[in-house]
Amino acid sequence: MAKNDSKDRAEAEIEEETESEAEEAQEEVREAQDSEQEDEEVVSGGEEAEVEEKVGAGGVIDEGKLPFPRATITNLVRKDISKGKQIKGTVKDEMNLWVASMIERITKKMDSQPYTFVNYEMLKETIAPYESIQNIDAQRVGLVKQIALIKQNCKSVIKNIDSEAKGRAVSLKLDSEELPFPKATITNKIRKYISPGKTIKGPVKRGLNVWLGSVVERIAKKMDSYPYPYIDRSMFKEAIEPYEAVAEIELEKERIVQQMESIKTACDLLTMEIERKFKM
């Protein structure tokens, strides 16, 4: 009887190992199907599971090192991702860190102005270049065509650079009761990069909060546009690439404006010379 029991137990163990191997073979399929459940999963005891993927060579990101609650970022991204697509852990955590870095860049830019306060106009001016990213291809084509016209369109080039983006920045819905990020987190992040003694106006805090939410939405939609059942780090990097290039783009725009002014001056001088010399 004991031998039969041992045999039954051995057979049961073999059967369990076989089932385990089958489950491991189908793991990726199950992860894709259960992506939404995975996004909301919380480890018992109130601590969220650690990120299983590495960010470059940096390793796993601890919860305490993330500027925003994981749930906040995950929920914002999930709103604009097609149902059923899995969002990799690195995407959520790197988006978390990236949003914080955006606050740093924008705040430092506002802080660079020689005033004892930071107001909403400064915020609009600072985020305008990032807003223009949405139409960067149209800007490039437009600039090439305008520059080809030389004198006739030089003034138009200077006047129109970023004008459309600044108009969109003005339309931020500051009266919205629901903000995408915790107000205290945004305020603390701004304060971190503002010179001591400067006052941060209320619309700046609300405006940056609303704008960052819209940026996360655009990036999520960009990642969602890929025809794959998952969202990975390469998609995230490609989605934020235009925003990362804003400083370089702005320098190039300044160079273009300077060149246009030089061309205008050169055209004026040539006109004067022609008027003086080409006479009968």
C-alpha positions in Angstrom: 0.0 0.0 0.0 2.8 2.4 0.9 4.5 1.6 -2.4 1.4 2.5 -4.3 1.2 5.8 -2.4 4.8 6.6 -3.2 4.2 5.8 -6.9 1.1 8.0 -6.9 3.0 10.9 -5.4 5.8 10.5 -7.9 3.4 10.5 -10.8 1.7 13.6 -9.3 5.0 15.4 -9.0 5.9 14.6 -12.6 2.5 15.8 -13.7 2.9 19.1 -11.8 6.4 19.6 -13.4 4.9 19.1 -16.8 2.1 21.6 -16.2 4.7 24.1 -14.8 6.8 23.8 -18.0 3.7 24.3 -20.1 2.8 27.4 -18.2 6.3 28.9 -18.6 6.1 28.3 -22.3 2.9 30.3 -22.5 4.0 33.0 -20.1 4.4 35.8 -22.7 0.9 35.1 -24.2 -0.7 35.3 -20.7 1.1 38.5 -19.9 -0.2 40.2 -23.0 -3.7 39.0 -22.3 -3.6 40.0 -18.7 -1.8 43.3 -19.1 -4.4 45.5 -17.4 -4.5 43.2 -14.4 -0.7 43.3 -14.2 -0.7 47.1 -14.3 -2.9 47.2 -11.2 -1.3 44.3 -9.3 0.0 45.2 -5.8 2.2 43.0 -3.6 0.6 42.0 -0.3 1.5 44.2 2.6 0.9 47.4 0.7 4.2 47.5 -1.2 4.2 47.6 -5.0 6.2 45.0 -6.9 9.7 46.0 -7.9 10.4 46.8 -11.6 11.7 43.6 -13.1 13.5 45.2 -16.1 16.6 47.4 -16.0 16.8 51.0 -17.2 19.9 51.0 -19.3 22.7 50.1 -16.9 21.0 51.6 -13.9 19.2 48.5 -12.7 15.9 48.3 -10.9 14.2 51.5 -9.8 13.1 51.5 -6.2 9.7 53.0 -5.4 11.3 55.6 -3.1 13.3 57.0 -6.0 10.3 57.7 -8.2 9.0 61.3 -8.0 5.3 60.3 -8.6 3.2 57.4 -7.4 3.4 54.5 -9.9 -0.3 54.4 -10.0 -0.5 58.0 -11.1 1.7 57.5 -14.2 0.3 54.1 -15.0 -3.3 55.4 -15.0 -2.4 58.5 -17.1 -0.6 56.3 -19.7 -3.3 53.6 -19.7 -6.0 56.2 -20.6 -4.5 56.5 -24.1 -3.2 53.0 -24.7 -5.4 50.5 -26.5 -7.0 47.9 -24.3 -5.0 44.7 -24.2 -1.6 46.2 -24.8 1.0 45.5 -22.1 2.9 48.4 -20.8 6.4 47.3 -19.8 7.6 48.3 -16.3 10.5 50.3 -17.7 8.1 52.5 -19.7 6.1 53.4 -16.6 9.1 54.1 -14.4 11.0 56.0 -17.1 7.9 58.1 -17.9 7.8 58.8 -14.2 11.4 60.0 -14.1 11.1 61.8 -17.4 8.1 63.9 -16.3 10.1 65.0 -13.3 13.0 65.9 -15.6 10.6 68.0 -17.7 9.6 69.9 -14.6 13.3 70.6 -13.9 14.0 71.9 -17.4 10.9 74.1 -17.5 11.4 75.5 -14.0 15.1 76.3 -14.6 14.1 78.1 -17.8 11.5 80.2 -16.0 14.0 80.8 -13.2 16.6 82.2 -15.6 14.5 85.4 -16.1 15.6 88.3 -13.9 12.5 88.7 -11.8 11.5 88.0 -8.2 8.5 85.9 -9.2 7.5 83.3 -11.7 4.2 84.0 -13.5 1.9 82.3 -16.0 3.3 84.3 -18.9 6.7 82.8 -18.2 5.3 79.3 -18.2 3.5 79.9 -21.5 6.7 81.2 -23.1 8.7 78.3 -21.7 6.4 75.4 -22.8 5.7 77.0 -26.2 8.7 75.3 -27.9 7.6 71.9 -26.6 4.1 72.5 -27.9 5.5 73.2 -31.4 6.9 69.6 -31.4 3.5 68.4 -32.6 3.9 70.3 -35.9 7.7 70.1 -36.3 7.5 68.5 -39.7 5.1 71.2 -41.0 7.4 73.8 -39.5 10.4 72.3 -41.4 8.6 72.3 -44.7 7.2 75.8 -44.1 10.7 77.2 -43.2 12.3 75.7 -46.3 9.7 77.3 -48.5 9.8 80.6 -46.8 13.6 80.9 -46.8 13.5 80.1 -50.5 11.6 83.3 -51.1 14.4 85.3 -49.4 13.5 88.9 -48.9 9.7 88.5 -49.4 9.2 86.0 -46.6 12.0 86.9 -44.1 9.7 88.9 -41.9 7.1 86.1 -42.1 9.6 83.5 -40.9 10.7 85.6 -37.9 7.1 86.5 -37.0 5.6 83.0 -37.3 8.2 80.9 -35.6 6.4 79.2 -32.6 3.4 81.6 -32.9 1.0 78.7 -33.4 2.4 76.8 -30.4 2.1 79.8 -28.1 -1.5 80.1 -29.1 -2.1 76.5 -28.1 -0.4 77.1 -24.8 -2.8 79.9 -24.0 -5.7 77.5 -24.2 -4.7 75.4 -21.2 -7.8 74.4 -19.2 -6.7 75.9 -15.8 -10.3 75.9 -14.5 -10.4 72.0 -14.6 -11.1 70.6 -11.1 -9.3 67.4 -11.9 -5.5 67.6 -12.2 -3.4 64.8 -13.6 -0.6 65.0 -11.0 -0.7 65.6 -7.2 -0.5 69.4 -6.6 2.0 69.1 -3.8 4.4 67.0 -5.9 4.3 69.5 -8.8 4.8 72.4 -6.4 7.7 70.8 -4.6 9.4 69.9 -7.9 9.1 73.5 -9.2 10.3 74.8 -5.9 13.4 72.6 -6.1 14.7 74.4 -9.2 13.5 78.0 -8.4 15.9 80.4 -6.7 15.1 81.1 -3.0 12.8 84.0 -2.5 10.9 83.8 -5.8 7.1 83.6 -5.6 5.5 80.8 -7.7 2.1 82.1 -9.0 -0.9 79.7 -8.7 -1.6 79.5 -12.4 2.0 78.3 -13.0 1.5 75.3 -10.7 -1.9 74.4 -12.2 -0.7 75.2 -15.8 2.4 73.0 -15.6 0.3 70.2 -14.0 -2.3 70.3 -16.8 0.3 70.7 -19.5 2.4 67.7 -18.3 -0.7 65.6 -18.3 -1.3 66.5 -21.9 2.3 65.7 -22.8 1.9 62.2 -21.2 -1.3 61.8 -23.2 0.5 62.6 -26.5 3.4 60.2 -25.7 1.0 57.4 -24.7 -0.9 57.9 -28.0 2.4 57.8 -29.9 3.4 54.6 -28.3 0.0 53.2 -28.8 0.2 53.8 -32.6 2.7 51.0 -33.1 1.0 47.8 -34.3 2.2 45.6 -31.5 0.5 44.0 -28.5 2.9 45.6 -26.1 4.6 48.9 -25.3 8.4 48.7 -24.8 11.3 51.0 -24.0 12.3 51.6 -27.6 8.8 52.9 -28.3 9.0 55.2 -25.3 12.4 56.5 -26.3 11.2 57.3 -29.8 8.0 59.0 -28.5 10.0 61.4 -26.3 12.8 62.0 -28.8 11.3 65.2 -30.2 10.9 66.7 -26.7 14.4 65.8 -25.9 15.6 67.7 -28.9 13.8 70.9 -28.1 16.9 72.8 -26.8 18.8 72.0 -30.1 15.7 72.9 -32.2 15.4 76.3 -30.3 19.1 77.1 -31.0 18.5 76.3 -34.6 15.5 78.5 -34.8 17.5 81.4 -33.2 20.2 80.8 -35.9 17.5 80.9 -38.6 16.1 84.2 -37.2 19.6 85.7 -37.2 20.2 84.6 -40.7 16.9 86.0 -41.9 17.7 89.4 -40.3 21.1 89.3 -42.0 19.5 88.5 -45.3 16.9 91.3 -44.9 19.8 93.7 -44.1 21.7 92.5 -47.1 18.7 92.8 -49.4 18.1 96.4 -48.2 21.8 97.3 -48.9 21.6 95.7 -52.3 18.4 97.6 -53.1 20.1 100.9 -52.1 23.1 100.0 -54.3 20.9 99.1 -57.3 18.9 102.3 -56.9 22.1 104.4 -56.7 24.0 102.7 -59.5 21.5 101.4 -62.0 20.5 104.7 -63.4 20.4 105.9 -67.0 
